[in-house]
């Protein structure tokens, strides 16, 4: 059995995807903090949704199912590869993500019987699911196959149900200006950024979790920023899975400032990183969004932040927001 050339790798960065062509193994590798191997644990709640944590026992004393993380501590990997055996070629998907991953695959060029050019496949991988055969095709000898793919994280069945308005992601009592929020769409022109909020946080400002959940993805090794195409996937990020299946993303974080690791339970208001100026950006700020997986696409959704007294308020461009 051998790995043969696959096609196009879509690297999941922020806010735009970066394309790499003719990869042998198509991989999503996002570096993370942490220096030791670790495990995460999962359990379905009363609504059937997966709940992920770094704690092996639930409050009722039951033991949660263990999920070993990657050998590279904190590295999240999602792959799609062609594997040939005898005269059968298979598209095989793998994931070590702590949440559901939905992969959208498009066949760009094919000489394989059973995988015609133009065909599209949508495959759902449960947390940690390995070697899932997406499609099989037959060939005589080596036959060309070129395909592209992208991944969306989080359950497609997720329903956004926050228990309270989100906490503004900076220190309680502090006030910062919103530099971009819906309906303004200067740079927020894709589904995953439409309802994102940009805050004018100076470089090095502490960032706090706007809602509790489990860290499922971090990238912390970039130290550059700029309005150049090369910066599109260079933003340092933290992604946190909520108990309703939605995911919060905190982006443009300061180099090597991330304080959480993949699999860690993150409490509301926990100090998770510092704001920065990394990735596709013209100045220091925090990009915050909540995503829901919609048919294999990361789609941002509207959120409200807690105001004085606990009421919800919608962030607006060029207006101040205070954390309560």
C-alpha positions, 0 to 999 in steps of 0.5 A: 500500500502506498501514498500517491499524489493527491491534489490541493491542500487548503490550510485553515488560517484566518481570515482567508484560506491559503492554497498549496498545490500537489501535496503528497499528504494533505495536512492541516497542522496548527502548532500549539502550546504545551510540551507534554502528551495529553488526553482529552475526554468526551461525553454526550450530554442530555441533548446528544451533543458531545461535551469535551474536557480535560477531566476524566470524570463527570460531576455525576461520577461517570467516566468519560471516554478518552481521546489521545491527542497527537504525538506533537503536543497540541497539533491538530491534524485533518488530512485527506489523501489518496491511497492505492492498493491493487487496482483500487484508489481510495480517498481517505480522511483522518482527523484528530480534532476534539470536535466533529470535522466536516470535509468538503471535497471537489474532484478537479481532474480524474481518470478514475472510474467511480470518481468523475471530475466535478464530483463533490463529496461531503464527509463527516468525521467524528472526534478522533475518527481515523481512516474513513474511506470517502470514495473508491475508484478503479484504475489500470496502473497509475491514473491521474487524480487531482482534488481540493478540499476544505474543512469546517469544525463543529457539529453541523447540528449545532444550535447557538444557545449561549447561557448569557450574553458573551463577556467582552474579551478583555479586562472587566471594567475596561473599555475599547473601541469596536473598529469593525462589526456587522453590517460594516464589511470592509474586510469581513467579506466572507461567511466566517467573518461577516458577523466578526467583531474587531476590537482596537486592543493595543499589542499585548493587552490581555484577552479573556475567554468570552464564554467557557468551553474547550480549546480545540485549536491554537496557533502561537508561533507567528510573529509577523503581521501586514496587509500582504497575501503572505500574511493570510494564514499567519495569525496566531489564534485560539479556537474554543468549542462551546457546549452547544457545538459552536466555536469562538475564534480569537485571532491576531494574538501576540507571538508566544502569549497563548496560555491554554492548550488543546483539550483544556477546559477554559472558564468564562473570563479565563486569561487565554492570551495577549492581543497582537498584530499577527497575520493579515492585519494593518495594526494591533487588534483582536478579531473575535467571531463565533462560528457554526458549521453550516453544510461544511462551511464555517459561518459566523453568527451574531452575538451579543455582549453583556452590558451593565446589569446583564442585558445584551448589547450588540457591538457597533462600528466606531463605538466603545464597548465596556466589559462587565 
